[in-house]
Amino acid sequence: MFYVLGNNGDLNLVADRVSNADHSAIYRNAQRDHPDVVRDMYDTIADIVTRREFMQDDGKFPSSTWIGERILRSWARQDEWNAATANSRNLSNSLFGQIMWTVMFNHDLHWITTVTPNANAGRDERVYWVHPESQE
């Protein structure tokens, strides 16, 4: 299960595996045009989530943008990713975030996400952490 913590403190169950955010078309287009790159990035993120690499002591992952930047520095398919995102940092960050959302939705543990207060202006940057009930 996957939940979104809203600004009002409400915890809402996520209904859709792919976010309904305005920029979700980026994910759908990349899946259509570059399915192998999307699949490989999904597998890379899923491995990081499973191993809890980058997870902080408080159980949170840094923002998806931060994680994406770390992965892409050494990812074997970086050139293909850059081509798929038209060498656009905004497009790359958005696509990475959409894939991470999908990983968290599909993951065995229950997760919570919210927009980070440290987001860059005009960006929907999210943090993720394990729901306390999943840690029992």
DRENLO-412410 format. One record per residue (C-alpha): residue number from 0; z, y, x. Coordinates in steps of 0.05 Angstrom, whole numbers. Last residue first. Layout:
BEGIN
n, up, north, east
NUM, Z, Y, X .
...
! end
This chain:
BEGIN
n, up, north, east
135, 259, -82, 124 .
134, 208, -39, 160 .
133, 158, -41, 102 .
132, 210, -9, 55 .
131, 215, 51, 103 .
130, 140, 67, 94 .
129, 108, 64, 163 .
128, 82, 131, 187 .
127, 18, 172, 185 .
126, 3, 243, 205 .
125, -56, 281, 176 .
124, -101, 339, 196 .
123, -135, 374, 138 .
122, -164, 432, 177 .
121, -171, 506, 159 .
120, -127, 530, 215 .
119, -109, 473, 263 .
118, -56, 428, 236 .
117, 16, 432, 261 .
116, 47, 426, 192 .
115, 15, 358, 189 .
114, -18, 338, 123 .
113, 16, 278, 95 .
112, 10, 203, 101 .
111, 54, 144, 82 .
110, 42, 72, 100 .
109, 58, 3, 72 .
108, 45, -53, 121 .
107, -13, -102, 116 .
106, -66, -50, 134 .
105, -125, -36, 86 .
104, -104, 34, 65 .
103, -83, 51, 136 .
102, -151, 29, 164 .
101, -187, 69, 109 .
100, -148, 132, 125 .
99, -164, 121, 199 .
98, -238, 117, 183 .
97, -235, 181, 143 .
96, -197, 216, 199 .
95, -248, 194, 251 .
94, -305, 219, 208 .
93, -271, 287, 199 .
92, -254, 294, 272 .
91, -326, 276, 293 .
90, -356, 324, 242 .
89, -311, 380, 267 .
88, -326, 363, 340 .
87, -401, 363, 327 .
86, -443, 324, 375 .
85, -488, 305, 316 .
84, -433, 258, 290 .
83, -474, 195, 297 .
82, -501, 219, 365 .
81, -430, 232, 389 .
80, -408, 163, 365 .
79, -467, 131, 401 .
78, -448, 167, 465 .
77, -375, 148, 457 .
76, -390, 74, 447 .
75, -346, 49, 505 .
74, -288, 92, 483 .
73, -255, 128, 542 .
72, -245, 199, 519 .
71, -261, 180, 448 .
70, -194, 145, 438 .
69, -151, 204, 460 .
68, -190, 254, 417 .
67, -186, 208, 357 .
66, -110, 202, 365 .
65, -101, 278, 365 .
64, -147, 287, 305 .
63, -111, 231, 268 .
62, -46, 269, 276 .
61, 8, 239, 318 .
60, 32, 171, 292 .
59, 101, 171, 262 .
58, 157, 121, 272 .
57, 208, 172, 297 .
56, 200, 147, 368 .
55, 126, 164, 366 .
54, 69, 116, 353 .
53, 14, 126, 405 .
52, 1, 51, 407 .
51, 32, 18, 346 .
50, 1, -49, 367 .
49, -26, -59, 296 .
48, -44, 15, 290 .
47, -81, 15, 356 .
46, -118, -49, 338 .
45, -137, -21, 270 .
44, -163, 43, 304 .
43, -209, 3, 350 .
42, -232, -42, 294 .
41, -250, 18, 250 .
40, -285, 49, 310 .
39, -326, -14, 318 .
38, -343, -16, 243 .
37, -363, 57, 242 .
36, -408, 46, 304 .
35, -438, -16, 272 .
34, -451, 18, 205 .
33, -489, 77, 235 .
32, -533, 105, 179 .
31, -500, 77, 116 .
30, -429, 77, 142 .
29, -441, 146, 173 .
28, -465, 172, 106 .
27, -405, 144, 69 .
26, -357, 172, 120 .
25, -388, 242, 119 .
24, -390, 239, 44 .
23, -314, 238, 47 .
22, -314, 312, 66 .
21, -291, 338, -1 .
20, -232, 290, 0 .
19, -236, 229, -45 .
18, -209, 186, 11 .
17, -241, 117, 19 .
16, -195, 60, -1 .
15, -182, 95, -67 .
14, -119, 94, -109 .
13, -68, 123, -61 .
12, 2, 116, -89 .
11, 37, 183, -96 .
10, 102, 204, -63 .
9, 126, 271, -91 .
8, 158, 320, -42 .
7, 125, 382, -72 .
6, 77, 388, -14 .
5, 53, 318, -28 .
4, 70, 254, 8 .
3, 9, 209, 2 .
2, 21, 134, -4 .
1, -14, 71, 21 .
0, 0, 0, 0 .
! end
